[in-house]
Amino acid sequence: MASRLTFANNFTGRIPEFLQSLLADLSRWALLVSIAAVGMKTSLRTIFDVGGQAIVLTVIETVFIAGFILFGIICFIG
């Protein structure tokens, strides 16, 4: 939610600068905590028990998402 408010501020300019910074930091910490929570529930043994196809699919999805983000950075920022 914090990232949505920050995004909205880029178009409207109605959120003060200090609040925008606070919301951006809050968004980063929320993402960090959620990634850590997922990591704590993940067991490598369970991943390997699922099989090679699931691991390959996960790697392909990760590469696709990274490529999509890189494409966006190159097209819209660079």
C-alpha positions as CSV (number, residue, x, y, z in Angstrom):
1,M,0.0,0.0,0.0
2,A,2.8,2.4,0.8
3,S,4.3,1.9,-2.7
4,R,0.9,2.7,-4.2
5,L,0.7,6.0,-2.3
6,T,4.3,6.9,-3.4
7,F,3.4,6.0,-7.0
8,A,0.3,8.2,-6.8
9,N,2.3,11.1,-5.4
10,N,4.4,11.1,-8.5
11,F,1.4,12.2,-10.5
12,T,-0.5,14.4,-8.0
13,G,2.2,15.9,-5.8
14,R,-0.1,16.0,-2.8
15,I,1.9,13.9,-0.4
16,P,4.6,15.8,1.4
17,E,8.2,14.9,0.8
18,F,8.9,13.6,4.3
19,L,5.8,11.4,4.2
20,Q,6.7,10.1,0.8
21,S,10.2,9.1,2.1
22,L,8.6,7.5,5.2
23,L,6.2,5.5,3.0
24,A,9.0,4.4,0.7
25,D,11.1,3.1,3.6
26,L,8.0,1.4,5.1
27,S,7.4,-0.3,1.7
28,R,11.0,-1.6,1.5
29,W,10.9,-3.0,5.1
30,A,7.5,-4.7,4.4
31,L,9.0,-6.3,1.3
32,L,12.1,-7.4,3.3
33,V,10.0,-8.9,6.1
34,S,7.7,-10.8,3.7
35,I,10.7,-12.3,1.7
36,A,12.3,-13.4,5.0
37,A,9.0,-14.9,6.1
38,V,8.7,-17.0,2.9
39,G,12.4,-18.0,3.3
40,M,11.8,-19.2,6.8
41,K,9.1,-21.5,5.7
42,T,11.1,-22.9,2.8
43,S,12.9,-26.2,3.3
44,L,15.6,-27.2,0.7
45,R,14.7,-30.9,1.3
46,T,11.1,-30.1,0.3
47,I,12.2,-28.3,-2.8
48,F,14.3,-31.2,-3.9
49,D,11.5,-33.7,-3.1
50,V,9.2,-31.9,-5.5
51,G,11.5,-32.7,-8.4
52,G,13.6,-31.3,-11.1
53,Q,10.7,-29.9,-13.3
54,A,9.5,-27.7,-10.5
55,I,13.0,-26.4,-9.9
56,V,13.5,-25.7,-13.6
57,L,10.1,-23.9,-13.7
58,T,11.1,-21.7,-10.7
59,V,14.4,-20.8,-12.3
60,I,12.7,-20.0,-15.6
61,E,10.1,-17.8,-13.9
62,T,12.8,-16.0,-12.0
63,V,14.8,-15.3,-15.2
64,F,11.6,-14.1,-16.9
65,I,10.7,-11.7,-14.1
66,A,14.3,-10.4,-14.0
67,G,14.2,-9.9,-17.8
68,F,10.9,-8.1,-17.6
69,I,12.2,-5.7,-14.9
70,L,15.5,-5.1,-16.9
71,F,13.4,-4.4,-20.0
72,G,11.4,-1.8,-18.1
73,I,14.5,-0.2,-16.7
74,I,16.1,0.0,-20.1
75,C,13.0,1.4,-21.9
76,F,11.7,3.8,-19.3
77,I,14.7,5.0,-17.4
78,G,17.8,4.4,-19.6
